[in-house]
Amino acid sequence: MSSARSSSVVRSFQFVGDKLLKLVPSEETALYILKRLLQAVLTLLLASALSFAIIQLAPGSYLDTLRQNPKISPERIEELKMQFGLDKPAIVQYFLWLWGIISRGDFGLSFAYQRPVSELLWERVPATLFLAIASLIITWGIAIPLGIIGAVHQNRLLDKVLRVISYAGQAVPTLVMGLLLLTFVQNISPLFPVGNMTSINYAELTPLGKFLDITWHSVFPVLALSITGFAGLQRITRGELLEVLRQDYIQTARAKGLPENRVIYVHALRNAINPLITLLGFEFAGLLSGSFIVENFFNWPGLGRLILQAVTAKDLYLVMASLMLGAVMLIIGNLLADLMLKSADPRIKLENLN
């Protein structure tokens, strides 16, 4: 009895150990991540230098706007010029900015807000992430099932209706969709709020009440972000699944008498999902840029509004930091997509994904 119990305990430890080992990255994966991170450093350096050069080529500056204000004296303009380091050559400005990031994690001082750029960005990140992630979940949660339904019922009435919806969604840009939804929500107000992220009594609400309040305010901004993306993803899902369903091994599985649901959701969908995983990496990178228009329409206090205001005011360091944030998200998105592809299909070699 004792021997049987000991054997059972040993098997339990072996099972747990095997599961833990699967969570540890393999040597191939670790080397691939290290390689991609080193490549990312070089990419960010080149992107920052190019972005800085393009901004410098643009006519005017933040100080030129201040010079038009008669209340600001020329002496004050000169003080600000020295404070922001704009009295130095452009290449010196760039290397001083770069050294501040490397040595202190300092992305510079915002011209317009007179505050560190990193503080301004971190204050707005949660609002944009909430909007973008909610949109991503809704888009994928609706588009993939509808794409599967369209492929399974190819050329039938349901498929034709879904294709019309998809074409209509893709035909309407986010700009127009935002305007249409904004007009609609203004007409049904106060059922849904028109702007801002929270209500006036937000501070008095419970944690659950705060979450529900933010969700209530985000309904139409999330819809504006989701509709166009959902339409395109639905078509891609349908096309990829149709291509897989035509493969010989799917016909063989059906000939063996496997249930149709198993053929579709286990065999076919598993192989059709790879291009969608790659697309998810780019979707992650587009979280920041996709919110620009919507945040301005619905007065959402996120990164989109902040960055657009920075570009308008020619707030150099705030614009540079936002561009770097977009580049980092693109790199992270691509890396996550590669790792997810490897996890979904072990036959894929990471070195072939470069």
Buried (B, 14 or more C-beta within 10 A) or exposed (E): EEEEEEEEEEEEEEEEEEEEEEEEEEEEBEEBBEEBEEEBEEBBEEBBBEBBEEBBEEEEBBBEBBEEEEEBEEEEBEEBBEEBBBEBEEEEBBBEBBEBBEEEEBBBBBBBBEEBBBEBBEBBBBBBBBBBEBBBEBBBEBBBEBBBBBBBBEEEEEBEEBBEBBEEBBEBEBEEBBBEBBEEBEEEEEEBBBBEBBBEEBEEBEEEEBEEBBEEBBBBBBBBBBBBBBBBBBBBBBBBBBBBBEEEEBEEBBEEEBEEEEBBEEBBBEBBBBBBBBBBBEBBBBBBBBBBBBBBBBBBBBBBBBBBBBBEBBBBBBBBBBBBBBBBBBBBBBBBBBBBBBEBEEEBEBEEBE
